[in-house]
Amino acid sequence: MKIQMNTDSNIEGHEALATYVSGTLEIALKRFSDQITRVEVHLSDENSDKKGGIDDMRCMLEARLAGRQPIAVTEHAANVNQAIDGATGKLSSLLESTLGRLHDHRT
C-alpha cells in the first residue's frame, strides 16, 4: 500500500507530519493493505485567509482498491491531527462495510 500525501500552501508538509500520516494509516488499514494499492491524502486549511476558525482543517482520504472504484472520505477538524484521525476512522469503517459486503457475497 503506497501512501501519497498532498498539502495546500498553508500546511507545511514536513517529515514529522508525513511520518504521523503514514503511521496512522498503516496501523488503521493494516488488515486491508493487500486490497489497497494506494491511499492519497489531501490536507488543507479551508479558511487560512481568515486566520482561524472552527473546524477549518480538512483531510480527504482516497483509497484506491485493486480492481474496484476508489472510495473517499473527508473530515473537518480544529487541527490537522484531529482531521487525519477522524478521516482515518471514517475510511476504516467504509472499507469494513464495503469489503465486508464483498466478502459476504462471495461466501
C-alpha positions in Angstrom: 0.0 0.0 0.0 1.5 3.3 -1.2 0.7 6.5 0.7 0.8 9.8 -1.2 0.5 13.0 0.8 -0.5 16.4 -0.6 -0.9 19.6 1.3 -2.1 23.1 0.3 0.2 26.1 0.6 -0.9 26.8 4.1 0.1 23.5 5.6 3.8 22.6 5.9 4.2 19.0 4.7 7.2 18.4 6.9 8.7 15.0 7.7 7.0 14.7 11.1 3.6 15.2 9.5 4.4 12.6 6.8 5.5 10.1 9.5 2.3 10.7 11.5 0.1 10.3 8.5 1.8 7.1 7.2 1.9 5.5 10.7 -1.7 6.3 11.4 -2.9 4.9 8.1 -0.7 1.8 8.2 -1.9 0.8 11.6 -5.6 1.5 10.9 -5.7 -0.1 7.5 -3.3 -3.0 8.1 -5.9 -5.7 7.5 -7.0 -4.1 4.2 -3.4 -3.5 2.9 -3.5 -6.4 0.5 -6.6 -4.9 -1.2 -5.5 -1.2 -1.2 -3.0 -0.2 -3.9 -2.7 3.5 -2.8 -4.1 6.0 -0.4 -4.0 9.6 -1.4 -4.0 12.1 1.5 -5.1 15.7 0.8 -4.6 18.2 3.7 -5.9 21.8 3.5 -6.7 24.8 5.6 -10.0 25.9 4.3 -10.1 29.4 5.6 -6.5 30.3 6.2 -7.1 33.8 4.9 -9.4 34.5 7.8 -6.7 33.4 10.4 -8.6 30.9 12.4 -12.0 29.3 12.7 -13.7 26.3 13.9 -13.1 23.0 12.1 -11.2 24.7 9.3 -8.6 21.9 8.7 -9.7 19.3 6.1 -8.4 15.9 5.5 -9.6 14.0 2.4 -8.5 10.4 2.0 -9.0 8.5 -1.2 -8.3 4.8 -1.2 -7.6 3.0 -4.5 -8.7 -0.6 -4.3 -7.4 -3.3 -6.5 -9.9 -4.0 -9.2 -12.5 -1.6 -7.7 -13.5 2.1 -7.9 -11.7 4.4 -5.5 -13.5 5.4 -2.3 -13.1 8.7 -0.4 -13.9 10.3 2.9 -13.5 13.8 4.3 -13.1 15.1 7.8 -13.1 18.7 9.1 -11.5 19.4 12.5 -9.8 22.1 14.6 -6.3 20.9 13.8 -4.5 18.7 11.3 -4.0 15.7 13.5 -7.7 15.5 14.5 -8.7 15.8 10.9 -6.3 12.9 10.0 -7.5 10.7 12.8 -11.2 11.4 12.0 -10.8 10.7 8.3 -8.8 7.6 9.0 -11.6 6.3 11.3 -14.2 7.0 8.6 -12.1 5.3 5.9 -11.6 2.2 8.0 -15.3 2.0 8.7 -16.1 2.5 5.0 -13.6 -0.2 4.0 -15.0 -2.6 6.5 -18.6 -2.2 5.2 -17.5 -2.2 1.5 -15.1 -5.1 1.6 -17.2 -6.9 4.2 -20.2 -6.8 1.8 -18.0 -8.1 -1.0 -16.8 -11.0 1.2 -20.3 -11.8 2.3 -21.4 -12.1 -1.4 -18.6 -14.5 -2.2 -19.3 -16.9 0.7 
